Amino acid sequence: YQRARDIMQRLGVDKETLTNVYQEIQPNQLTMNKEVMEDNRHRQGSDRLAWFWRFNNGGNSCEDPWIDEFYRVNWLKAKARWQRWEEELSLIQHEIG
């Protein structure tokens, strides 16, 4: 992807297209989402997708069922974490007296 983007830039593709459509992929955007790999890790909360996962070939990004599902699953996971922490707090308060 990066080589093809560089070639497009050398061939004179306008900067607006390179900036808005064929953005440069940064190394930090290529990491695996730790919430997928480690369900109960400390400091969960990343609900951001790299831009290339949200890109849908110029279609209306507001009507993408895959993106909707991603955010729905993340919301449910966050709700479950919150409920677990509430339960843990209740148990600790009960143990303390």
Buried (B, 14 or more C-beta within 10 A) or exposed (E): EEEEBEEBBEEEBEEEEBEEEBBEBEEEBEEEBEBEEEEEEEEBEEBEBBEEEEBEEEEEEEEBEEBEEBEEEBEEBBEEBEEEEEEEEEEEEEEEE
